[in-house]
């Protein structure tokens, strides 16, 4: 064991020079997003009021690789490349012949993978002469990442934070403010969208999105930034998988299965897409496993069709697995996984059978997280706890089959801001909600009329 | 700038193989600790009821280097080597010709430098057949580190947490519990020391130490672990400075001044001692600057003499700068710096003029920390914010003198668990206590009778 390497580190000069645009590799033709009013394919111009053209061009790009601007790579150096770990201690704990590796994104200042795209978005907006960005945040990971990124590029940052989170997670709010951001409790009285929702004081992600988009639309010098789902967001995250691929080469192994948790899909895409490209191009064979909460089982129980990205129906209609755009998931602690749909690119891969999905209950994910923390040390965020739960299942299967299996998973954030949830779990007081048949009926009834997908 | 390196990383095979024992390099003869009862020099046997012999031998060792056991190096690999950063963005923000480097210890799972010694102590206790460790914790950094270390070596861990912190910082408690530790609110009813203090329900570090020592003394299979002050604790931390020295070589520069915050002294010693050795041996010239809080200014205003390490007077008398063993510092947020004395080895260096000390007010340290967070990204813990304040002073002096100056400082932990303090600072509601003349008079009156130091 003393010869065995625990951690594979890269020098900052090995930060990828390009992002991987998987769009060109996807099987079949991708259904276009539709304008919410006309239901006709939405073009770049429909996005220009709230996004800079450089990001819109990335959103619709058909280039297989897109160069990472040098100032973005410079900012990445503040924490990238991130380490890849061999989970020797977890393997012993699980008594498995599987080799388990994890890519750790919690080393970033905000503590997750989110700044990979926040940095890229802040840079392009600053370069376009934009003065400030607005966004929404639920649990606070995305808002923190954007506040951090804006502080590096001299942009103002205005975050609409879901009311219940604003009250319950004051430390995430303080973190954003420390980086200089302004944080509004949503629904606020600053926007029409907020004023119309004063009867729902706890707020929702949908309301917060509406407020942020409304402010960005109304001000010429202000844009909006989204932390997942869109093509350019997934694109920016592919630095994760490219680094992981180089580090797996250092370890002298290739993954048999790549595992990640899925909310909107940016973490999963970031780790897996560089490997998916190899598979789609016939250069490698491996499985891809998406782990989601049973309380919000979009990929395992959702319907594949056009739906809105937000609750209010202001965004383009996107082709995706959805539980209905006005479905409000139960308040599981994996706040980053509480989204009614998923990134269209990822949904296409699930539909094509390239990516498989499994759903897990909240308590079993926390049990997996505690097992991980007591063997590997790092306390995971509740979101990647879903990936760990899936990894344990894979490791157990390897032992039962008596076969070696190389598992790579994404540990996309630490749980330093989620310890109240661990507290509840350890006290046996954590709820264990599941998506019900009644939820499904209500979801289906609420789906908007939209063209069918071929 | 695109060619310039931001981060200097080492491979895990470059984790130091030995700790640096500065004891043999110190100028003059070190005054021995004294038995609290007899006031005669305390020997190894006086410590054996609560420490394993391997650590006691390290405590009194006259070997210049002590080999790091392989299982300790293996555990270090979970986060070591830690990165050294060139603070380009802070330099620009300060408009200084100085080159600023920082060694970041917040990458460890508990978020500070503390596990460097927690791992070493847990290992030696496990090897000696001990079943569990007790300790005290104030703000929770040390308790978290020991809980983490015990989880890796299969030891039980029992932490007496100062009552007021237990109530105000539930997340640090949850963190310890997630790693499997048992956390008691101190004063508890489990010990004589605790039962005698039920009239002081908010507790104190002194009471918590007494409880932890009492439990360890009473059980044959249980030992006690201390997170700072003692020689062997400082010894274990010297991995920091050895790595930093190798990384400064990579950067092609040598520090003109090494800066760190001081509570008990283990962080400062860990970074500086490998450099201090070079200076004491005439191999290099540089300054060493210890930053402490004005609210607890041990090195700048304390008296150098024998005093107890704890409030109750149960520990050996140690030669140190002290504000009096029953001085209770005001509740500044840098909980790790609220100690009435300092490590004897460090005090000897201050007395010899090798290390200089400066004290800073709470608000100016938070101002420095926010400036750092908005340029470098990482939000510092309140303790290293004192070092950052001193660094800004050095950087300003370099600009005024129009001279280059290479500054190396220790960023010994992140501030993820201290955001309530940032909140108070940003709201202008942070108190700014200072040690008063009356405090000094009371401190001097409370000093115990003890032999003079030559």
Interface residues (C-beta under 8 A of the other chain):
Chain A: X1 X2 X5 X6 X7 X9 X11 X12 X13 X70 X73 X74 X77 X78 X79 X85 X89 X107 X109 X111 X148 X151 X152 X170 X171 X173 X174 X175 X177 X178 X179 X180 X370 X373 X374 X375 X376 X377 X378 X379 X416 X417 X419 X420 X422 X423 X426
Chain B: X1 X2 X5 X6 X7 X9 X11 X12 X13 X70 X73 X74 X77 X78 X79 X85 X89 X107 X109 X111 X148 X151 X152 X170 X171 X173 X174 X175 X177 X178 X179 X180 X370 X373 X374 X375 X376 X377 X378 X379 X416 X417 X419 X420 X422 X423 X426
